[in-house]
């Protein structure tokens, strides 16, 4: 969970990735069942136990440990111009919060029931006094006590009950729920204490931590009305006397043996204003700095007090001992593990999820812009990790089809992105494959593959690690920008042709 910019970034990714025509907005969203990843851009993750869910730029996918590990069931959405606000899992189902379309203020919960194998949607609007950005979601969806919860700016906390497909909203410290359309606006005078900004699953009693700029609350859905709300902090004190409180930005909890530790990203004035991760001392009732870096990162709980942070320069793993964080793994070490599983030397990480199996082991999922990395056996506290597997969306090709992916590659960029292409093709028969690249005058530039065995009958015959051109000639030197042609031949007599552009 972590800072609110993580969720804002998630929403922005979805909002801007796909541009459709105005006619596309008007089409009703349809969810097409699939059995492979809906996209390589994995935006966010959810799950628990043996179930992993993800939202991509084109839909939703899930996998359970009882299924085939290469099968990714899910739904592709025909119109992804809608904005995606978060996803949660629990009670045998997953729920995502989405906009209905681009022309209304309706938002809604999309819910999938694993036992029934069915899904349903529930869209709603707030009253006219709570519209526009004031009524937009602000972070993730979480599951507690049979319901899914999501926070809205001035709309309060929305509770979705999948059993009867209903939505109700409640304000911090209010005892009663109401229908969204009956909700009165929050005035500017009390916005600081009642505008819900972030939430996360709290301690083991199924409580929820709710954050606004000036207050932290704990909400217990399973308690009787009037006893559900508890104020955690409205006037924080700090172990460092020089820290001047500005605002709470987010809060989350990390479970460990013997209890739960509360963390919060807090903006403080310390010369300049900085936002750093603090930990709450239950005995002294004060906050102290846990990680003294103002990098705009998020934090993801793992197992037994361990957590991961996503920073600008990568992922760091921390252990929690006596509520003090110590580094377990540096960003370069984490990056090296991912590099071994794929050809992207520095994948852009959107989200991380750790699914515990025991008190010290679990599965680590890493959502990136170029695929999903999974480590089935991770032991972060001992710094032991099995190999990561990279799962990617594979566009099906017909026999005889061929193309370069991407069709335009760059010169040496330094970041390893888009500076090489994979030749994608499908053969009629198994055979020994040769791939050659030619320039505009049809002079041979490089033999990429020479007589290597490839199989037919799959979704494609490509070897994604071998059938690759990096824009160099046979001497390993970069060639001039321009249009290049490639020819794929087999000992069975098949011939396939295509082209690729090498940009500056």
C-alpha positions in Angstrom: 0.0 0.0 0.0 1.8 3.2 0.9 1.6 6.8 -0.4 -1.3 8.1 -2.3 0.8 8.9 -5.4 1.1 5.2 -6.0 -2.7 4.9 -6.6 -2.8 8.2 -8.4 -0.1 6.9 -10.7 -2.1 3.7 -11.2 -5.1 5.7 -12.3 -3.1 7.9 -14.6 -1.6 4.9 -16.3 -4.9 3.4 -17.1 -6.5 6.8 -18.0 -3.8 7.6 -20.6 -2.7 4.4 -22.1 -5.5 3.8 -24.5 -7.1 6.5 -26.7 -10.3 5.6 -28.3 -12.8 7.5 -30.4 -15.8 9.3 -29.0 -18.0 6.6 -30.4 -16.0 4.1 -28.3 -17.0 5.8 -25.1 -20.7 5.2 -25.8 -20.3 1.5 -26.2 -21.3 -0.6 -23.1 -18.3 -2.3 -21.6 -18.2 -6.0 -22.3 -16.0 -8.5 -20.6 -14.6 -11.2 -22.9 -13.4 -14.4 -21.1 -9.7 -15.2 -21.9 -7.1 -17.8 -20.9 -4.0 -15.8 -21.3 -2.7 -12.4 -20.0 -4.7 -9.5 -21.4 -1.7 -7.3 -21.7 2.0 -7.1 -20.8 1.5 -3.8 -18.9 0.4 -5.1 -15.5 -0.9 -2.2 -13.5 -1.8 -3.5 -10.0 -2.1 -6.7 -8.1 -4.4 -8.2 -5.5 -4.9 -11.6 -3.9 -4.5 -13.8 -0.8 -3.9 -17.5 -0.1 -3.5 -19.4 -3.3 -5.1 -16.8 -5.6 -3.4 -14.0 -7.5 -5.3 -11.3 -9.4 -4.0 -8.5 -11.6 -5.4 -5.6 -13.6 -3.8 -4.8 -16.9 -4.2 -2.0 -19.4 -6.7 -4.2 -21.2 -8.5 -6.2 -18.6 -8.2 -8.5 -15.6 -6.5 -11.9 -15.0 -6.2 -14.4 -12.2 -4.5 -17.6 -11.3 -4.9 -20.1 -8.5 -2.4 -22.7 -7.3 -4.8 -25.5 -8.2 -4.9 -24.5 -11.8 -2.4 -24.9 -14.6 0.4 -22.4 -13.9 0.6 -21.1 -17.5 -3.2 -20.6 -17.7 -4.2 -17.0 -16.9 -8.0 -16.9 -16.7 -9.6 -13.5 -16.9 -11.6 -10.9 -18.9 -10.6 -8.6 -21.7 -12.5 -5.4 -21.7 -13.6 -3.9 -25.1 -13.4 -0.3 -23.9 -10.6 0.6 -21.6 -11.0 4.3 -21.9 -12.6 4.1 -18.5 -10.4 4.8 -15.5 -9.4 2.1 -13.1 -9.1 3.1 -9.5 -8.1 0.0 -7.6 -8.6 -3.7 -7.0 -9.1 -6.0 -4.0 -9.5 -9.6 -3.3 -11.3 -11.5 -0.5 -14.2 -13.7 0.4 -13.7 -15.9 -2.7 -13.9 -13.0 -5.1 -12.2 -10.0 -6.6 -13.6 -6.5 -7.0 -12.3 -3.6 -9.1 -13.5 0.0 -8.9 -14.0 1.6 -12.3 -15.7 4.5 -14.1 -18.8 3.5 -16.0 -17.9 5.7 -19.1 -16.3 9.0 -20.0 -19.5 10.9 -20.1 -21.0 10.4 -16.7 -20.1 10.7 -13.0 -21.0 7.1 -12.3 -18.4 4.8 -10.8 -18.9 1.3 -9.8 -17.7 -2.0 -8.5 -17.0 -4.9 -10.8 -17.0 -8.2 -8.9 -16.1 -11.8 -9.9 -17.3 -14.7 -7.8 -14.9 -17.7 -8.0 -17.3 -20.3 -6.8 -20.0 -19.4 -9.2 -17.7 -18.4 -12.0 -19.8 -15.3 -12.6 -19.4 -11.5 -12.4 -21.6 -8.6 -11.7 -21.4 -4.8 -11.7 -22.9 -2.1 -9.5 -22.6 1.6 -10.6 -23.7 4.5 -8.5 -23.7 8.3 -8.3 -23.3 10.6 -5.4 -25.7 13.5 -4.8 -25.5 16.6 -6.9 -23.6 18.3 -4.0 -20.8 15.7 -4.2 -19.7 15.6 -7.9 -16.7 15.8 -10.1 -13.3 15.4 -8.5 -14.8 15.7 -5.0 -16.5 12.3 -5.6 -13.5 10.5 -7.1 -11.9 7.4 -5.5 -8.5 8.1 -4.0 -6.8 4.7 -3.4 -7.1 1.0 -3.4 -10.0 -1.4 -2.8 -9.7 -3.6 0.4 -11.8 -6.5 1.7 -13.0 -6.8 5.3 -15.8 -8.6 7.0 -17.5 -9.8 3.8 -17.4 -6.4 2.1 -15.2 -4.4 -0.2 -14.3 -0.9 0.9 -13.0 2.1 -1.2 -12.4 5.7 -0.1 -13.6 8.8 -2.0 -12.6 12.4 -1.5 -15.7 14.1 -0.1 -17.8 11.0 -0.6 -16.5 9.2 2.4 -16.0 5.4 2.6 -18.0 3.3 0.1 -18.9 -0.2 1.2 -19.8 -2.7 -1.5 -21.6 -5.9 -0.5 -21.3 -8.6 -3.2 -24.0 -10.7 -1.6 -26.8 -8.3 -2.6 -24.8 -6.1 -5.1 -25.3 -3.0 -2.9 -23.3 0.1 -2.2 -23.5 2.3 0.9 -21.3 5.2 2.1 -20.2 6.3 5.5 -18.2 9.3 6.8 -15.5 9.1 9.4 -16.9 9.1 13.0 -20.5 8.9 11.7 -22.6 6.1 13.0 -25.0 5.6 10.1 -24.5 4.6 6.5 -26.5 6.2 3.6 -27.1 5.7 -0.1 -24.5 7.6 -2.3 -27.3 9.6 -3.9 -28.4 10.9 -0.5 -25.0 12.0 0.7 -24.6 15.6 1.7 -21.5 17.5 0.8 -18.7 18.1 3.2 -18.1 21.7 3.9 -14.6 23.3 3.6 -14.6 23.9 7.4 -14.5 20.2 8.2 -12.9 18.8 5.0 -9.5 18.3 6.7 -11.0 15.9 9.2 -13.6 14.2 7.1 -12.3 14.0 3.6 -11.1 10.4 3.3 -7.9 10.1 1.4 -6.4 6.7 1.8 -7.2 3.4 3.4 -5.6 0.0 4.0 -6.4 -3.2 5.8 -5.4 -2.8 9.4 -4.8 -5.3 12.2 -5.9 -8.9 12.6 -9.3 -7.9 13.9 -10.3 -7.0 10.4 -10.0 -3.3 11.0 -9.4 -0.6 8.4 -7.0 2.3 8.7 -8.4 5.5 7.2 -6.3 8.6 6.5 -7.1 12.2 6.0 -4.6 15.1 6.0 -5.2 15.8 9.7 -6.3 12.5 11.2 -6.0 8.7 11.3 -8.9 6.5 12.2 -9.5 2.8 12.7 -12.8 1.4 11.4 -14.1 -2.0 12.5 -16.9 -3.2 10.3 -17.7 -6.2 12.5 -18.5 -4.1 15.6 -21.9 -2.7 16.5 -23.0 0.7 15.2 -21.6 3.4 17.4 -18.5 1.3 18.3 -17.0 1.0 14.9 -14.9 4.1 14.9 -11.7 4.8 16.9 -9.5 7.9 16.6 -5.8 6.8 16.3 -4.2 10.2 16.0 -5.2 13.8 15.3 -2.3 15.7 16.9 0.8 13.7 16.3 4.0 14.0 18.4 7.4 13.0 17.1 10.5 11.5 18.7 12.5 14.1 16.8 11.7 17.4 18.4 12.6 19.3 15.2 9.8 17.7 13.2 6.8 20.0 12.6 3.7 18.1 11.4 2.1 19.2 8.1 -0.2 16.3 7.1 -0.7 12.5 7.0 -0.3 11.2 3.5 -1.1 7.5 4.0 -1.1 4.8 6.5 -0.7 1.0 6.5 0.1 -1.9 8.8 2.7 -4.6 8.7 2.0 -7.9 10.5 4.8 -9.6 12.5 5.0 -12.2 15.3 3.4 -10.8 18.4 1.5 -8.0 16.8 1.0 -5.4 14.1 3.1 -2.3 13.4 1.5 0.9 12.1 3.4 3.0 9.6 2.5 6.3 8.0 3.9 8.5 5.3 3.9 11.9 7.0 4.8 15.3 5.5 6.8 17.3 8.0 8.6 20.6 8.0 12.3 20.1 8.8 13.8 23.1 7.1 12.2 22.1 3.8 9.0 20.1 3.7 9.6 16.3 3.2 7.4 13.3 3.2 9.1 10.3 4.9 8.0 7.0 6.3 7.3 7.0 10.1 6.6 4.2 12.5 4.2 4.5 15.5 5.5 3.7 18.9 2.5 2.2 20.7 4.1 2.6 24.2 5.2 6.2 23.9 2.3 7.2 21.5 4.6 9.0 19.2 6.0 8.8 15.7 9.7 8.3 14.7 11.3 8.1 11.3 11.5 4.6 9.8 13.1 5.5 6.4 14.5 9.0 6.1 14.2 9.4 2.3 11.9 11.7 0.5 11.6 9.8 -2.8 7.9 9.5 -3.4 7.9 5.8 -2.9 5.3 3.2 -1.7 5.6 0.4 0.8 4.3 -3.2 0.4 4.0 -5.5 3.4 5.5 -9.0 3.0 5.9 -11.5 5.9 6.7 -11.3 9.6 7.5 -7.6 9.6 9.3 -7.5 6.3 8.3 -5.0 3.7 9.3 -3.8 0.2 9.6 -0.2 -0.9 9.3 1.0 -4.5 11.5 3.9 -5.0 12.6 5.9 -8.0 15.7 3.8 -8.4 14.1 0.4 -7.8 12.9 -1.9 -5.0 14.5 -2.3 -1.6 13.6 -5.0 0.9 13.6 -4.3 4.7 13.4 -6.4 7.8 11.6 -5.1 11.0 13.3 -5.8 14.3 11.9 -4.0 17.3 10.1 -1.6 15.0 13.5 -0.7 13.4 13.9 -1.3 9.7 17.2 -2.7 8.3 17.9 -3.3 4.6 17.8 -6.8 3.4 18.2 -6.2 -0.3 19.4 -3.2 -2.4 17.7 -2.1 -5.6 20.5 -3.4 -7.8 20.2 -6.9 -6.3 16.5 -6.9 -6.9 17.0 -5.8 -10.4 19.5 -8.6 -11.1 16.9 -11.2 -10.1 14.4 -9.8 -12.6 17.0 -9.5 -15.3 17.7 -13.2 -15.2 14.1 -14.0 -16.0 13.7 -11.7 -19.1 15.4 -9.6 -21.6 14.5 -6.2 -20.1 17.5 -5.0 -18.0 15.5 -2.5 -16.0 11.7 -3.2 -16.1 9.4 -0.4 -14.9 7.7 -1.7 -11.7 4.1 -0.7 -11.1 3.3 -2.8 -8.1 4.5 -5.7 -5.9 2.5 -8.2 -3.9 3.7 -10.8 -1.5 1.4 -13.8 -0.8 2.6 -15.6 2.4 2.7 -19.4 2.6 4.3 -19.7 6.1 5.6 -17.3 8.7 8.8 -16.9 6.6 8.0 -18.0 3.0 5.7 -17.0 0.2 5.2 -16.0 -3.4 6.4 -12.7 -4.7 4.7 -11.1 -7.7 6.1 -8.1 -9.5 3.9 -6.1 -11.9 5.8 -4.3 -14.6 5.1 -2.5 -17.9 6.6 -5.5 -19.8 5.1 -8.5 -18.0 4.5 -10.2 -14.7 7.5 -11.6 -12.7 6.7 -14.4 -10.3 8.9 -16.0 -7.7 7.1 -19.1 -6.3 9.5 -19.6 -3.4 10.6 -16.4 -1.7 12.1 -16.1 1.8 12.8 -12.3 2.2 13.9 -12.5 5.8 16.8 -14.9 4.9 17.3 -13.2 1.5 16.6 -16.5 -0.3 14.7 -16.4 -3.6 13.9 -19.0 -6.2 14.1 -18.2 -9.8 11.7 -15.6 -11.2 9.4 -16.6 -14.1 8.3 -14.0 -16.6 4.7 -14.3 -17.8 3.8 -12.3 -20.8 0.9 -11.7 -23.2 1.4 -13.6 -26.4 -0.4 -12.4 -29.5 -1.5 -15.3 -31.5 -0.3 -15.6 -35.1 -1.6 -17.7 -38.0 0.5 -20.1 -40.0 2.6 -18.0 -42.3 2.3 -14.8 -40.4 5.4 -12.9 -39.4 6.3 -9.5 -37.9 9.0 -7.8 -35.8 8.1 -6.8 -32.2 8.5 -3.9 -31.9 8.3 -2.8 -35.5 10.5 0.2 -34.8 13.6 -0.2 -32.6 15.9 2.6 -31.4 19.6 3.1 -31.5 21.5 2.5 -28.3 19.5 4.2 -25.6 21.4 3.2 -22.5 18.2 1.9 -20.7 17.9 -1.3 -22.7 14.3 -0.5 -23.8 13.1 -0.8 -27.4 16.7 -1.2 -28.7 16.1 -4.7 -30.1 13.2 -6.7 -31.7 11.9 -10.2 -31.6 10.9 -11.9 -34.9 7.4 -13.4 -34.3 6.3 -16.2 -36.7 4.4 -19.5 -36.9 5.6 -22.5 -39.0 3.6 -25.1 -40.8 6.0 -27.9 -39.8 8.8 -28.4 -37.4 12.1 -27.5 -38.9 15.6 -25.9 -38.8 15.2 -22.1 -39.0 17.6 -19.5 -40.4 16.9 -15.8 -39.9 18.8 -13.2 -41.9 18.6 -9.4 -41.9 19.2 -7.3 -45.0 19.6 -3.6 -45.7 17.6 -1.5 -48.2 19.8 -2.8 -51.1 19.2 -6.4 -50.0 22.8 -6.8 -48.9 23.2 -9.2 -46.0 23.6 -7.4 -42.7 23.6 -10.3 -40.2 22.6 -13.9 -39.8 20.6 -13.9 -36.6 19.8 -17.6 -36.4 21.5 -20.3 -38.4 19.7 -23.7 -38.7 18.2 -23.9 -35.2 15.3 -26.2 -34.5 11.9 -24.6 -34.0 8.5 -26.2 -33.5 5.1 -25.7 -35.2 1.7 -26.3 -33.6 2.2 -23.7 -30.8 0.6 -20.2 -30.7 4.0 -19.2 -32.3 7.2 -20.8 -33.3 9.4 -18.0 -32.0 12.2 -18.5 -29.5 12.0 -15.1 -27.7 15.5 -15.4 -26.4 17.2 -16.4 -29.7 15.1 -14.9 -32.5 16.3 -11.4 -31.6 18.0 -8.6 -33.6 19.7 -5.8 -31.7 20.4 -3.5 -34.7 24.0 -4.7 -35.2 25.8 -6.3 -38.1 27.9 -9.5 -38.2 30.8 -7.6 -36.6 28.7 -6.4 -33.7 28.6 -2.8 -34.8 25.4 -0.7 -34.9 24.2 -0.1 -38.4 22.8 3.1 -39.8 19.2 4.1 -39.1 16.7 3.1 -41.9 14.5 0.3 -43.1 15.7 -3.3 -42.9 14.2 -6.5 -44.2 14.4 -10.0 -42.7 13.9 -13.4 -44.2 13.0 -16.6 -42.3 13.6 -19.9 -44.0 13.4 -23.5 -42.9 14.9 -26.8 -44.2 11.3 -27.8 -45.0 11.1 -25.1 -47.6 9.1 -22.4 -45.8 9.9 -18.7 -46.5 8.7 -15.7 -44.5 9.5 -12.1 -45.1 9.1 -8.9 -43.1 10.6 -5.5 -42.3 11.8 -3.5 -39.3 12.8 0.1 -38.9 15.9 1.1 -37.0 15.4 4.7 -35.7 18.1 7.1 -34.5 
